[in-house]
């Protein structure tokens, strides 16, 4: 993930913290959660010269990669190493 991509996903996730703070992800359909993120996705798409659809796909890809990085960092820090 490039620094630019990381800044995009961090920006969207920061927006999500506010936009989705009162939403229970276990009981709220994904479509409604995504709808709440569309303002920032549209904004970034316009800044990057992308369509909303392209930015949404990029967001989904980046979110997957970002979560994997976080999980790997957690594993390195907290899981015991078998020797």
mmCIF file of the N, C-alpha and C atoms, coordinates in Angstrom:
data_MODEL
# 
_entry.id   MODEL 
# 
loop_
_atom_site.group_PDB 
_atom_site.id 
_atom_site.type_symbol 
_atom_site.label_atom_id 
_atom_site.label_alt_id 
_atom_site.label_comp_id 
_atom_site.label_asym_id 
_atom_site.label_entity_id 
_atom_site.label_seq_id 
_atom_site.pdbx_PDB_ins_code 
_atom_site.Cartn_x 
_atom_site.Cartn_y 
_atom_site.Cartn_z 
_atom_site.occupancy 
_atom_site.B_iso_or_equiv 
_atom_site.pdbx_formal_charge 
_atom_site.auth_seq_id 
_atom_site.auth_comp_id 
_atom_site.auth_asym_id 
_atom_site.auth_atom_id 
_atom_site.pdbx_PDB_model_num 
ATOM 1   N N  . UNK A 1 1  ? 0.852   -1.173  0.000   1.00 0.00 ? 1  UNK A N  1 
ATOM 2   C CA . UNK A 1 1  ? 0.000   0.000   0.000   1.00 0.00 ? 1  UNK A CA 1 
ATOM 3   C C  . UNK A 1 1  ? 0.899   1.238   0.000   1.00 0.00 ? 1  UNK A C  1 
ATOM 4   N N  . UNK A 1 2  ? 0.590   2.156   -0.901  1.00 0.00 ? 2  UNK A N  1 
ATOM 5   C CA . UNK A 1 2  ? 1.381   3.379   -0.968  1.00 0.00 ? 2  UNK A CA 1 
ATOM 6   C C  . UNK A 1 2  ? 0.957   4.346   0.138   1.00 0.00 ? 2  UNK A C  1 
ATOM 7   N N  . UNK A 1 3  ? 1.764   5.361   0.357   1.00 0.00 ? 3  UNK A N  1 
ATOM 8   C CA . UNK A 1 3  ? 1.414   6.377   1.359   1.00 0.00 ? 3  UNK A CA 1 
ATOM 9   C C  . UNK A 1 3  ? 0.111   7.073   0.984   1.00 0.00 ? 3  UNK A C  1 
ATOM 10  N N  . UNK A 1 4  ? -0.071  7.337   -0.300  1.00 0.00 ? 4  UNK A N  1 
ATOM 11  C CA . UNK A 1 4  ? -1.301  7.988   -0.764  1.00 0.00 ? 4  UNK A CA 1 
ATOM 12  C C  . UNK A 1 4  ? -2.512  7.098   -0.499  1.00 0.00 ? 4  UNK A C  1 
ATOM 13  N N  . UNK A 1 5  ? -2.389  5.815   -0.813  1.00 0.00 ? 5  UNK A N  1 
ATOM 14  C CA . UNK A 1 5  ? -3.493  4.882   -0.559  1.00 0.00 ? 5  UNK A CA 1 
ATOM 15  C C  . UNK A 1 5  ? -3.793  4.796   0.934   1.00 0.00 ? 5  UNK A C  1 
ATOM 16  N N  . UNK A 1 6  ? -2.740  4.758   1.740   1.00 0.00 ? 6  UNK A N  1 
ATOM 17  C CA . UNK A 1 6  ? -2.925  4.698   3.188   1.00 0.00 ? 6  UNK A CA 1 
ATOM 18  C C  . UNK A 1 6  ? -3.648  5.955   3.684   1.00 0.00 ? 6  UNK A C  1 
ATOM 19  N N  . UNK A 1 7  ? -3.300  7.103   3.139   1.00 0.00 ? 7  UNK A N  1 
ATOM 20  C CA . UNK A 1 7  ? -3.973  8.335   3.569   1.00 0.00 ? 7  UNK A CA 1 
ATOM 21  C C  . UNK A 1 7  ? -5.440  8.328   3.162   1.00 0.00 ? 7  UNK A C  1 
ATOM 22  N N  . UNK A 1 8  ? -5.758  7.722   2.021   1.00 0.00 ? 8  UNK A N  1 
ATOM 23  C CA . UNK A 1 8  ? -7.158  7.625   1.592   1.00 0.00 ? 8  UNK A CA 1 
ATOM 24  C C  . UNK A 1 8  ? -7.944  6.749   2.552   1.00 0.00 ? 8  UNK A C  1 
ATOM 25  N N  . UNK A 1 9  ? -7.425  5.575   2.881   1.00 0.00 ? 9  UNK A N  1 
ATOM 26  C CA . UNK A 1 9  ? -8.171  4.663   3.746   1.00 0.00 ? 9  UNK A CA 1 
ATOM 27  C C  . UNK A 1 9  ? -8.272  5.219   5.162   1.00 0.00 ? 9  UNK A C  1 
ATOM 28  N N  . UNK A 1 10 ? -7.240  5.869   5.632   1.00 0.00 ? 10 UNK A N  1 
ATOM 29  C CA . UNK A 1 10 ? -7.295  6.487   6.965   1.00 0.00 ? 10 UNK A CA 1 
ATOM 30  C C  . UNK A 1 10 ? -8.343  7.598   6.972   1.00 0.00 ? 10 UNK A C  1 
ATOM 31  N N  . UNK A 1 11 ? -8.379  8.368   5.913   1.00 0.00 ? 11 UNK A N  1 
ATOM 32  C CA . UNK A 1 11 ? -9.376  9.449   5.811   1.00 0.00 ? 11 UNK A CA 1 
ATOM 33  C C  . UNK A 1 11 ? -10.802 8.898   5.821   1.00 0.00 ? 11 UNK A C  1 
ATOM 34  N N  . UNK A 1 12 ? -11.047 7.857   5.041   1.00 0.00 ? 12 UNK A N  1 
ATOM 35  C CA . UNK A 1 12 ? -12.388 7.261   5.007   1.00 0.00 ? 12 UNK A CA 1 
ATOM 36  C C  . UNK A 1 12 ? -12.729 6.650   6.361   1.00 0.00 ? 12 UNK A C  1 
ATOM 37  N N  . UNK A 1 13 ? -11.792 5.954   6.969   1.00 0.00 ? 13 UNK A N  1 
ATOM 38  C CA . UNK A 1 13 ? -12.058 5.334   8.264   1.00 0.00 ? 13 UNK A CA 1 
ATOM 39  C C  . UNK A 1 13 ? -12.311 6.376   9.349   1.00 0.00 ? 13 UNK A C  1 
ATOM 40  N N  . UNK A 1 14 ? -11.592 7.487   9.287   1.00 0.00 ? 14 UNK A N  1 
ATOM 41  C CA . UNK A 1 14 ? -11.817 8.560   10.256  1.00 0.00 ? 14 UNK A CA 1 
ATOM 42  C C  . UNK A 1 14 ? -13.220 9.136   10.071  1.00 0.00 ? 14 UNK A C  1 
ATOM 43  N N  . UNK A 1 15 ? -13.627 9.328   8.844   1.00 0.00 ? 15 UNK A N  1 
ATOM 44  C CA . UNK A 1 15 ? -14.977 9.809   8.551   1.00 0.00 ? 15 UNK A CA 1 
ATOM 45  C C  . UNK A 1 15 ? -16.006 8.802   9.075   1.00 0.00 ? 15 UNK A C  1 
ATOM 46  N N  . UNK A 1 16 ? -15.729 7.523   8.877   1.00 0.00 ? 16 UNK A N  1 
ATOM 47  C CA . UNK A 1 16 ? -16.646 6.464   9.302   1.00 0.00 ? 16 UNK A CA 1 
ATOM 48  C C  . UNK A 1 16 ? -16.838 6.458   10.812  1.00 0.00 ? 16 UNK A C  1 
ATOM 49  N N  . UNK A 1 17 ? -15.789 6.792   11.553  1.00 0.00 ? 17 UNK A N  1 
ATOM 50  C CA . UNK A 1 17 ? -15.909 6.832   13.012  1.00 0.00 ? 17 UNK A CA 1 
ATOM 51  C C  . UNK A 1 17 ? -17.009 7.786   13.451  1.00 0.00 ? 17 UNK A C  1 
ATOM 52  N N  . UNK A 1 18 ? -17.154 8.883   12.739  1.00 0.00 ? 18 UNK A N  1 
ATOM 53  C CA . UNK A 1 18 ? -18.197 9.858   13.061  1.00 0.00 ? 18 UNK A CA 1 
ATOM 54  C C  . UNK A 1 18 ? -19.531 9.471   12.426  1.00 0.00 ? 18 UNK A C  1 
ATOM 55  N N  . UNK A 1 19 ? -19.490 9.154   11.137  1.00 0.00 ? 19 UNK A N  1 
ATOM 56  C CA . UNK A 1 19 ? -20.721 8.877   10.395  1.00 0.00 ? 19 UNK A CA 1 
ATOM 57  C C  . UNK A 1 19 ? -21.433 7.613   10.881  1.00 0.00 ? 19 UNK A C  1 
ATOM 58  N N  . UNK A 1 20 ? -20.661 6.644   11.355  1.00 0.00 ? 20 UNK A N  1 
ATOM 59  C CA . UNK A 1 20 ? -21.241 5.357   11.751  1.00 0.00 ? 20 UNK A CA 1 
ATOM 60  C C  . UNK A 1 20 ? -21.245 5.144   13.259  1.00 0.00 ? 20 UNK A C  1 
ATOM 61  N N  . UNK A 1 21 ? -20.963 6.186   14.026  1.00 0.00 ? 21 UNK A N  1 
ATOM 62  C CA . UNK A 1 21 ? -20.806 6.005   15.474  1.00 0.00 ? 21 UNK A CA 1 
ATOM 63  C C  . UNK A 1 21 ? -22.061 5.477   16.161  1.00 0.00 ? 21 UNK A C  1 
ATOM 64  N N  . UNK A 1 22 ? -23.239 5.799   15.645  1.00 0.00 ? 22 UNK A N  1 
ATOM 65  C CA . UNK A 1 22 ? -24.483 5.349   16.267  1.00 0.00 ? 22 UNK A CA 1 
ATOM 66  C C  . UNK A 1 22 ? -25.098 4.141   15.567  1.00 0.00 ? 22 UNK A C  1 
ATOM 67  N N  . UNK A 1 23 ? -24.336 3.517   14.677  1.00 0.00 ? 23 UNK A N  1 
ATOM 68  C CA . UNK A 1 23 ? -24.837 2.373   13.913  1.00 0.00 ? 23 UNK A CA 1 
ATOM 69  C C  . UNK A 1 23 ? -24.258 1.088   14.478  1.00 0.00 ? 23 UNK A C  1 
ATOM 70  N N  . UNK A 1 24 ? -25.117 0.135   14.727  1.00 0.00 ? 24 UNK A N  1 
ATOM 71  C CA . UNK A 1 24 ? -24.673 -1.191  15.159  1.00 0.00 ? 24 UNK A CA 1 
ATOM 72  C C  . UNK A 1 24 ? -24.398 -2.019  13.910  1.00 0.00 ? 24 UNK A C  1 
ATOM 73  N N  . UNK A 1 25 ? -23.128 -2.290  13.602  1.00 0.00 ? 25 UNK A N  1 
ATOM 74  C CA . UNK A 1 25 ? -22.804 -2.985  12.359  1.00 0.00 ? 25 UNK A CA 1 
ATOM 75  C C  . UNK A 1 25 ? -23.389 -4.396  12.276  1.00 0.00 ? 25 UNK A C  1 
ATOM 76  N N  . UNK A 1 26 ? -23.671 -4.992  13.418  1.00 0.00 ? 26 UNK A N  1 
ATOM 77  C CA . UNK A 1 26 ? -24.239 -6.337  13.426  1.00 0.00 ? 26 UNK A CA 1 
ATOM 78  C C  . UNK A 1 26 ? -25.708 -6.345  13.010  1.00 0.00 ? 26 UNK A C  1 
ATOM 79  N N  . UNK A 1 27 ? -26.378 -5.209  13.189  1.00 0.00 ? 27 UNK A N  1 
ATOM 80  C CA . UNK A 1 27 ? -27.812 -5.162  12.926  1.00 0.00 ? 27 UNK A CA 1 
ATOM 81  C C  . UNK A 1 27 ? -28.200 -4.143  11.861  1.00 0.00 ? 27 UNK A C  1 
ATOM 82  N N  . UNK A 1 28 ? -27.223 -3.550  11.199  1.00 0.00 ? 28 UNK A N  1 
ATOM 83  C CA . UNK A 1 28 ? -27.486 -2.566  10.156  1.00 0.00 ? 28 UNK A CA 1 
ATOM 84  C C  . UNK A 1 28 ? -27.013 -3.135  8.828   1.00 0.00 ? 28 UNK A C  1 
ATOM 85  N N  . UNK A 1 29 ? -27.896 -3.189  7.838   1.00 0.00 ? 29 UNK A N  1 
ATOM 86  C CA . UNK A 1 29 ? -27.486 -3.718  6.526   1.00 0.00 ? 29 UNK A CA 1 
ATOM 87  C C  . UNK A 1 29 ? -26.279 -2.973  5.966   1.00 0.00 ? 29 UNK A C  1 
ATOM 88  N N  . UNK A 1 30 ? -25.429 -3.721  5.280   1.00 0.00 ? 30 UNK A N  1 
ATOM 89  C CA . UNK A 1 30 ? -24.221 -3.129  4.702   1.00 0.00 ? 30 UNK A CA 1 
ATOM 90  C C  . UNK A 1 30 ? -24.551 -1.951  3.794   1.00 0.00 ? 30 UNK A C  1 
ATOM 91  N N  . UNK A 1 31 ? -25.635 -2.056  3.046   1.00 0.00 ? 31 UNK A N  1 
ATOM 92  C CA . UNK A 1 31 ? -26.011 -0.986  2.136   1.00 0.00 ? 31 UNK A CA 1 
ATOM 93  C C  . UNK A 1 31 ? -26.236 0.334   2.848   1.00 0.00 ? 31 UNK A C  1 
ATOM 94  N N  . UNK A 1 32 ? -26.830 0.277   4.028   1.00 0.00 ? 32 UNK A N  1 
ATOM 95  C CA . UNK A 1 32 ? -27.049 1.503   4.791   1.00 0.00 ? 32 UNK A CA 1 
ATOM 96  C C  . UNK A 1 32 ? -25.739 2.056   5.339   1.00 0.00 ? 32 UNK A C  1 
ATOM 97  N N  . UNK A 1 33 ? -24.849 1.171   5.729   1.00 0.00 ? 33 UNK A N  1 
ATOM 98  C CA . UNK A 1 33 ? -23.545 1.623   6.212   1.00 0.00 ? 33 UNK A CA 1 
ATOM 99  C C  . UNK A 1 33 ? -22.765 2.293   5.081   1.00 0.00 ? 33 UNK A C  1 
ATOM 100 N N  . UNK A 1 34 ? -22.799 1.688   3.903   1.00 0.00 ? 34 UNK A N  1 
ATOM 101 C CA . UNK A 1 34 ? -22.098 2.243   2.749   1.00 0.00 ? 34 UNK A CA 1 
ATOM 102 C C  . UNK A 1 34 ? -22.685 3.596   2.367   1.00 0.00 ? 34 UNK A C  1 
ATOM 103 N N  . UNK A 1 35 ? -24.005 3.702   2.439   1.00 0.00 ? 35 UNK A N  1 
ATOM 104 C CA . UNK A 1 35 ? -24.666 4.971   2.110   1.00 0.00 ? 35 UNK A CA 1 
ATOM 105 C C  . UNK A 1 35 ? -24.129 6.106   2.975   1.00 0.00 ? 35 UNK A C  1 
ATOM 106 N N  . UNK A 1 36 ? -23.842 5.815   4.230   1.00 0.00 ? 36 UNK A N  1 
ATOM 107 C CA . UNK A 1 36 ? -23.311 6.828   5.144   1.00 0.00 ? 36 UNK A CA 1 
ATOM 108 C C  . UNK A 1 36 ? -21.895 7.254   4.769   1.00 0.00 ? 36 UNK A C  1 
ATOM 109 N N  . UNK A 1 37 ? -21.162 6.395   4.065   1.00 0.00 ? 37 UNK A N  1 
ATOM 110 C CA . UNK A 1 37 ? -19.785 6.699   3.675   1.00 0.00 ? 37 UNK A CA 1 
ATOM 111 C C  . UNK A 1 37 ? -19.686 7.409   2.326   1.00 0.00 ? 37 UNK A C  1 
ATOM 112 N N  . UNK A 1 38 ? -20.776 7.445   1.580   1.00 0.00 ? 38 UNK A N  1 
ATOM 113 C CA . UNK A 1 38 ? -20.728 7.972   0.226   1.00 0.00 ? 38 UNK A CA 1 
ATOM 114 C C  . UNK A 1 38 ? -20.273 9.429   0.132   1.00 0.00 ? 38 UNK A C  1 
ATOM 115 N N  . UNK A 1 39 ? -20.610 10.313  1.069   1.00 0.00 ? 39 UNK A N  1 
ATOM 116 C CA . UNK A 1 39 ? -20.106 11.688  0.924   1.00 0.00 ? 39 UNK A CA 1 
ATOM 117 C C  . UNK A 1 39 ? -18.577 11.768  0.846   1.00 0.00 ? 39 UNK A C  1 
ATOM 118 N N  . UNK A 1 40 ? -17.876 11.045  1.709   1.00 0.00 ? 40 UNK A N  1 
ATOM 119 C CA . UNK A 1 40 ? -16.411 11.104  1.676   1.00 0.00 ? 40 UNK A CA 1 
ATOM 120 C C  . UNK A 1 40 ? -15.871 10.340  0.469   1.00 0.00 ? 40 UNK A C  1 
ATOM 121 N N  . UNK A 1 41 ? -16.506 9.265   0.084   1.00 0.00 ? 41 UNK A N  1 
ATOM 122 C CA . UNK A 1 41 ? -16.069 8.519   -1.096  1.00 0.00 ? 41 UNK A CA 1 
ATOM 123 C C  . UNK A 1 41 ? -16.242 9.386   -2.345  1.00 0.00 ? 41 UNK A C  1 
ATOM 124 N N  . UNK A 1 42 ? -17.366 10.085  -2.462  1.00 0.00 ? 42 UNK A N  1 
ATOM 125 C CA . UNK A 1 42 ? -17.587 10.989  -3.594  1.00 0.00 ? 42 UNK A CA 1 
ATOM 126 C C  . UNK A 1 42 ? -16.559 12.119  -3.605  1.00 0.00 ? 42 UNK A C  1 
ATOM 127 N N  . UNK A 1 43 ? -16.273 12.664  -2.435  1.00 0.00 ? 43 UNK A N  1 
ATOM 128 C CA . UNK A 1 43 ? -15.309 13.763  -2.321  1.00 0.00 ? 43 UNK A CA 1 
ATOM 129 C C  . UNK A 1 43 ? -13.917 13.328  -2.776  1.00 0.00 ? 43 UNK A C  1 
ATOM 130 N N  . UNK A 1 44 ? -13.477 12.187  -2.300  1.00 0.00 ? 44 UNK A N  1 
ATOM 131 C CA . UNK A 1 44 ? -12.149 11.691  -2.669  1.00 0.00 ? 44 UNK A CA 1 
ATOM 132 C C  . UNK A 1 44 ? -12.117 11.313  -4.148  1.00 0.00 ? 44 UNK A C  1 
ATOM 133 N N  . UNK A 1 45 ? -13.187 10.723  -4.650  1.00 0.00 ? 45 UNK A N  1 
ATOM 134 C CA . UNK A 1 45 ? -13.257 10.366  -6.070  1.00 0.00 ? 45 UNK A CA 1 
ATOM 135 C C  . UNK A 1 45 ? -13.070 11.609  -6.937  1.00 0.00 ? 45 UNK A C  1 
ATOM 136 N N  . UNK A 1 46 ? -13.748 12.688  -6.571  1.00 0.00 ? 46 UNK A N  1 
ATOM 137 C CA . UNK A 1 46 ? -13.619 13.937  -7.333  1.00 0.00 ? 46 UNK A CA 1 
ATOM 138 C C  . UNK A 1 46 ? -12.187 14.465  -7.269  1.00 0.00 ? 46 UNK A C  1 
ATOM 139 N N  . UNK A 1 47 ? -11.581 14.407  -6.101  1.00 0.00 ? 47 UNK A N  1 
ATOM 140 C CA . UNK A 1 47 ? -10.196 14.885  -5.943  1.00 0.00 ? 47 UNK A CA 1 
ATOM 141 C C  . UNK A 1 47 ? -9.215  14.057  -6.764  1.00 0.00 ? 47 UNK A C  1 
ATOM 142 N N  . UNK A 1 48 ? -9.501  12.764  -6.880  1.00 0.00 ? 48 UNK A N  1 
ATOM 143 C CA . UNK A 1 48 ? -8.593  11.845  -7.581  1.00 0.00 ? 48 UNK A CA 1 
ATOM 144 C C  . UNK A 1 48 ? -8.931  11.688  -9.057  1.00 0.00 ? 48 UNK A C  1 
ATOM 145 N N  . UNK A 1 49 ? -10.011 12.334  -9.512  1.00 0.00 ? 49 UNK A N  1 
ATOM 146 C CA . UNK A 1 49 ? -10.413 12.206  -10.913 1.00 0.00 ? 49 UNK A CA 1 
ATOM 147 C C  . UNK A 1 49 ? -10.950 10.826  -11.243 1.00 0.00 ? 49 UNK A C  1 
ATOM 148 N N  . UNK A 1 50 ? -11.629 10.232  -10.278 1.00 0.00 ? 50 UNK A N  1 
ATOM 149 C CA . UNK A 1 50 ? -12.184 8.882   -10.445 1.00 0.00 ? 50 UNK A CA 1 
ATOM 150 C C  . UNK A 1 50 ? -13.696 8.962   -10.369 1.00 0.00 ? 50 UNK A C  1 
ATOM 151 N N  . UNK A 1 51 ? -14.345 7.916   -10.882 1.00 0.00 ? 51 UNK A N  1 
ATOM 152 C CA . UNK A 1 51 ? -15.784 7.824   -10.687 1.00 0.00 ? 51 UNK A CA 1 
ATOM 153 C C  . UNK A 1 51 ? -16.046 7.335   -9.267  1.00 0.00 ? 51 UNK A C  1 
ATOM 154 N N  . UNK A 1 52 ? -17.259 7.539   -8.816  1.00 0.00 ? 52 UNK A N  1 
ATOM 155 C CA . UNK A 1 52 ? -17.638 7.042   -7.493  1.00 0.00 ? 52 UNK A CA 1 
ATOM 156 C C  . UNK A 1 52 ? -17.457 5.531   -7.429  1.00 0.00 ? 52 UNK A C  1 
ATOM 157 N N  . UNK A 1 53 ? -17.844 4.850   -8.495  1.00 0.00 ? 53 UNK A N  1 
ATOM 158 C CA . UNK A 1 53 ? -17.726 3.390   -8.525  1.00 0.00 ? 53 UNK A CA 1 
ATOM 159 C C  . UNK A 1 53 ? -16.271 2.950   -8.420  1.00 0.00 ? 53 UNK A C  1 
ATOM 160 N N  . UNK A 1 54 ? -15.388 3.633   -9.151  1.00 0.00 ? 54 UNK A N  1 
ATOM 161 C CA . UNK A 1 54 ? -13.963 3.296   -9.084  1.00 0.00 ? 54 UNK A CA 1 
ATOM 162 C C  . UNK A 1 54 ? -13.419 3.517   -7.672  1.00 0.00 ? 54 UNK A C  1 
ATOM 163 N N  . UNK A 1 55 ? -13.816 4.628   -7.059  1.00 0.00 ? 55 UNK A N  1 
ATOM 164 C CA . UNK A 1 55 ? -13.338 4.930   -5.705  1.00 0.00 ? 55 UNK A CA 1 
ATOM 165 C C  . UNK A 1 55 ? -13.885 3.929   -4.708  1.00 0.00 ? 55 UNK A C  1 
ATOM 166 N N  . UNK A 1 56 ? -15.139 3.527   -4.873  1.00 0.00 ? 56 UNK A N  1 
ATOM 167 C CA . UNK A 1 56 ? -15.723 2.557   -3.961  1.00 0.00 ? 56 UNK A CA 1 
ATOM 168 C C  . UNK A 1 56 ? -14.973 1.225   -4.044  1.00 0.00 ? 56 UNK A C  1 
ATOM 169 N N  . UNK A 1 57 ? -14.684 0.792   -5.249  1.00 0.00 ? 57 UNK A N  1 
ATOM 170 C CA . UNK A 1 57 ? -13.934 -0.459  -5.428  1.00 0.00 ? 57 UNK A CA 1 
ATOM 171 C C  . UNK A 1 57 ? -12.545 -0.333  -4.805  1.00 0.00 ? 57 UNK A C  1 
ATOM 172 N N  . UNK A 1 58 ? -11.898 0.814   -5.038  1.00 0.00 ? 58 UNK A N  1 
ATOM 173 C CA . UNK A 1 58 ? -10.580 1.050   -4.444  1.00 0.00 ? 58 UNK A CA 1 
ATOM 174 C C  . UNK A 1 58 ? -10.677 1.024   -2.921  1.00 0.00 ? 58 UNK A C  1 
ATOM 175 N N  . UNK A 1 59 ? -11.725 1.659   -2.377  1.00 0.00 ? 59 UNK A N  1 
ATOM 176 C CA . UNK A 1 59 ? -11.938 1.661   -0.925  1.00 0.00 ? 59 UNK A CA 1 
ATOM 177 C C  . UNK A 1 59 ? -12.051 0.232   -0.398  1.00 0.00 ? 59 UNK A C  1 
ATOM 178 N N  . UNK A 1 60 ? -12.842 -0.585  -1.052  1.00 0.00 ? 60 UNK A N  1 
ATOM 179 C CA . UNK A 1 60 ? -13.019 -1.967  -0.588  1.00 0.00 ? 60 UNK A CA 1 
ATOM 180 C C  . UNK A 1 60 ? -11.691 -2.724  -0.622  1.00 0.00 ? 60 UNK A C  1 
ATOM 181 N N  . UNK A 1 61 ? -10.928 -2.552  -1.681  1.00 0.00 ? 61 UNK A N  1 
ATOM 182 C CA . UNK A 1 61 ? -9.623  -3.211  -1.787  1.00 0.00 ? 61 UNK A CA 1 
ATOM 183 C C  . UNK A 1 61 ? -8.664  -2.705  -0.703  1.00 0.00 ? 61 UNK A C  1 
ATOM 184 N N  . UNK A 1 62 ? -8.623  -1.387  -0.540  1.00 0.00 ? 62 UNK A N  1 
ATOM 185 C CA . UNK A 1 62 ? -7.721  -0.802  0.456   1.00 0.00 ? 62 UNK A CA 1 
ATOM 186 C C  . UNK A 1 62 ? -8.122  -1.201  1.871   1.00 0.00 ? 62 UNK A C  1 
ATOM 187 N N  . UNK A 1 63 ? -9.412  -1.258  2.132   1.00 0.00 ? 63 UNK A N  1 
ATOM 188 C CA . UNK A 1 63 ? -9.874  -1.630  3.476   1.00 0.00 ? 63 UNK A CA 1 
ATOM 189 C C  . UNK A 1 63 ? -9.433  -3.057  3.804   1.00 0.00 ? 63 UNK A C  1 
ATOM 190 N N  . UNK A 1 64 ? -9.546  -3.944  2.834   1.00 0.00 ? 64 UNK A N  1 
ATOM 191 C CA . UNK A 1 64 ? -9.108  -5.329  3.036   1.00 0.00 ? 64 UNK A CA 1 
ATOM 192 C C  . UNK A 1 64 ? -7.609  -5.374  3.332   1.00 0.00 ? 64 UNK A C  1 
ATOM 193 N N  . UNK A 1 65 ? -6.839  -4.657  2.536   1.00 0.00 ? 65 UNK A N  1 
ATOM 194 C CA . UNK A 1 65 ? -5.384  -4.636  2.724   1.00 0.00 ? 65 UNK A CA 1 
ATOM 195 C C  . UNK A 1 65 ? -5.011  -3.989  4.059   1.00 0.00 ? 65 UNK A C  1 
ATOM 196 N N  . UNK A 1 66 ? -5.691  -2.921  4.417   1.00 0.00 ? 66 UNK A N  1 
ATOM 197 C CA . UNK A 1 66 ? -5.420  -2.205  5.672   1.00 0.00 ? 66 UNK A CA 1 
ATOM 198 C C  . UNK A 1 66 ? -5.706  -3.093  6.882   1.00 0.00 ? 66 UNK A C  1 
ATOM 199 N N  . UNK A 1 67 ? -6.831  -3.792  6.853   1.00 0.00 ? 67 UNK A N  1 
ATOM 200 C CA . UNK A 1 67 ? -7.180  -4.691  7.961   1.00 0.00 ? 67 UNK A CA 1 
ATOM 201 C C  . UNK A 1 67 ? -6.160  -5.820  8.072   1.00 0.00 ? 67 UNK A C  1 
ATOM 202 N N  . UNK A 1 68 ? -5.704  -6.329  6.953   1.00 0.00 ? 68 UNK A N  1 
ATOM 203 C CA . UNK A 1 68 ? -4.688  -7.379  6.963   1.00 0.00 ? 68 UNK A CA 1 
ATOM 204 C C  . UNK A 1 68 ? -3.385  -6.858  7.581   1.00 0.00 ? 68 UNK A C  1 
ATOM 205 N N  . UNK A 1 69 ? -2.993  -5.642  7.221   1.00 0.00 ? 69 UNK A N  1 
ATOM 206 C CA . UNK A 1 69 ? -1.795  -5.042  7.828   1.00 0.00 ? 69 UNK A CA 1 
ATOM 207 C C  . UNK A 1 69 ? -1.950  -4.914  9.340   1.00 0.00 ? 69 UNK A C  1 
ATOM 208 N N  . UNK A 1 70 ? -3.121  -4.453  9.771   1.00 0.00 ? 70 UNK A N  1 
ATOM 209 C CA . UNK A 1 70 ? -3.373  -4.304  11.204  1.00 0.00 ? 70 UNK A CA 1 
ATOM 210 C C  . UNK A 1 70 ? -3.308  -5.654  11.910  1.00 0.00 ? 70 UNK A C  1 
ATOM 211 N N  . UNK A 1 71 ? -3.904  -6.676  11.305  1.00 0.00 ? 71 UNK A N  1 
ATOM 212 C CA . UNK A 1 71 ? -3.898  -8.010  11.910  1.00 0.00 ? 71 UNK A CA 1 
ATOM 213 C C  . UNK A 1 71 ? -2.472  -8.548  11.991  1.00 0.00 ? 71 UNK A C  1 
ATOM 214 N N  . UNK A 1 72 ? -1.701  -8.356  10.939  1.00 0.00 ? 72 UNK A N  1 
ATOM 215 C CA . UNK A 1 72 ? -0.303  -8.825  10.939  1.00 0.00 ? 72 UNK A CA 1 
ATOM 216 C C  . UNK A 1 72 ? 0.512   -8.109  12.010  1.00 0.00 ? 72 UNK A C  1 
ATOM 217 N N  . UNK A 1 73 ? 0.293   -6.796  12.164  1.00 0.00 ? 73 UNK A N  1 
ATOM 218 C CA . UNK A 1 73 ? 0.984   -6.037  13.202  1.00 0.00 ? 73 UNK A CA 1 
ATOM 219 C C  . UNK A 1 73 ? 0.616   -6.567  14.581  1.00 0.00 ? 73 UNK A C  1 
ATOM 220 N N  . UNK A 1 74 ? -0.669  -6.817  14.783  1.00 0.00 ? 74 UNK A N  1 
ATOM 221 C CA . UNK A 1 74 ? -1.130  -7.364  16.060  1.00 0.00 ? 74 UNK A CA 1 
ATOM 222 C C  . UNK A 1 74 ? -0.466  -8.712  16.326  1.00 0.00 ? 74 UNK A C  1 
ATOM 223 N N  . UNK A 1 75 ? -0.468  -9.576  15.325  1.00 0.00 ? 75 UNK A N  1 
ATOM 224 C CA . UNK A 1 75 ? 0.129   -10.901 15.480  1.00 0.00 ? 75 UNK A CA 1 
ATOM 225 C C  . UNK A 1 75 ? 1.599   -10.822 15.849  1.00 0.00 ? 75 UNK A C  1 
ATOM 226 N N  . UNK A 1 76 ? 2.328   -9.914  15.211  1.00 0.00 ? 76 UNK A N  1 
ATOM 227 C CA . UNK A 1 76 ? 3.750   -9.752  15.505  1.00 0.00 ? 76 UNK A CA 1 
ATOM 228 C C  . UNK A 1 76 ? 3.983   -9.265  16.932  1.00 0.00 ? 76 UNK A C  1 
ATOM 229 N N  . UNK A 1 77 ? 3.101   -8.392  17.409  1.00 0.00 ? 77 UNK A N  1 
ATOM 230 C CA . UNK A 1 77 ? 3.287   -7.804  18.721  1.00 0.00 ? 77 UNK A CA 1 
ATOM 231 C C  . UNK A 1 77 ? 2.798   -8.677  19.874  1.00 0.00 ? 77 UNK A C  1 
ATOM 232 N N  . UNK A 1 78 ? 1.725   -9.430  19.649  1.00 0.00 ? 78 UNK A N  1 
ATOM 233 C CA . UNK A 1 78 ? 1.076   -10.079 20.784  1.00 0.00 ? 78 UNK A CA 1 
ATOM 234 C C  . UNK A 1 78 ? 1.032   -11.604 20.763  1.00 0.00 ? 78 UNK A C  1 
ATOM 235 N N  . UNK A 1 79 ? 1.247   -12.191 19.624  1.00 0.00 ? 79 UNK A N  1 
ATOM 236 C CA . UNK A 1 79 ? 1.201   -13.656 19.595  1.00 0.00 ? 79 UNK A CA 1 
ATOM 237 C C  . UNK A 1 79 ? 2.580   -14.232 19.895  1.00 0.00 ? 79 UNK A C  1 
ATOM 238 N N  . UNK A 1 80 ? 2.618   -15.281 20.698  1.00 0.00 ? 80 UNK A N  1 
ATOM 239 C CA . UNK A 1 80 ? 3.916   -15.874 21.036  1.00 0.00 ? 80 UNK A CA 1 
ATOM 240 C C  . UNK A 1 80 ? 4.568   -16.514 19.824  1.00 0.00 ? 80 UNK A C  1 
ATOM 241 N N  . UNK A 1 81 ? 5.878   -16.463 19.812  1.00 0.00 ? 81 UNK A N  1 
ATOM 242 C CA . UNK A 1 81 ? 6.633   -17.086 18.742  1.00 0.00 ? 81 UNK A CA 1 
ATOM 243 C C  . UNK A 1 81 ? 7.074   -18.449 19.222  1.00 0.00 ? 81 UNK A C  1 
ATOM 244 N N  . UNK A 1 82 ? 6.713   -19.474 18.478  1.00 0.00 ? 82 UNK A N  1 
ATOM 245 C CA . UNK A 1 82 ? 7.136   -20.837 18.831  1.00 0.00 ? 82 UNK A CA 1 
ATOM 246 C C  . UNK A 1 82 ? 8.592   -21.014 18.456  1.00 0.00 ? 82 UNK A C  1 
ATOM 247 N N  . UNK A 1 83 ? 9.354   -21.499 19.410  1.00 0.00 ? 83 UNK A N  1 
ATOM 248 C CA . UNK A 1 83 ? 10.775  -21.723 19.133  1.00 0.00 ? 83 UNK A CA 1 
ATOM 249 C C  . UNK A 1 83 ? 11.106  -23.170 19.298  1.00 0.00 ? 83 UNK A C  1 
# 
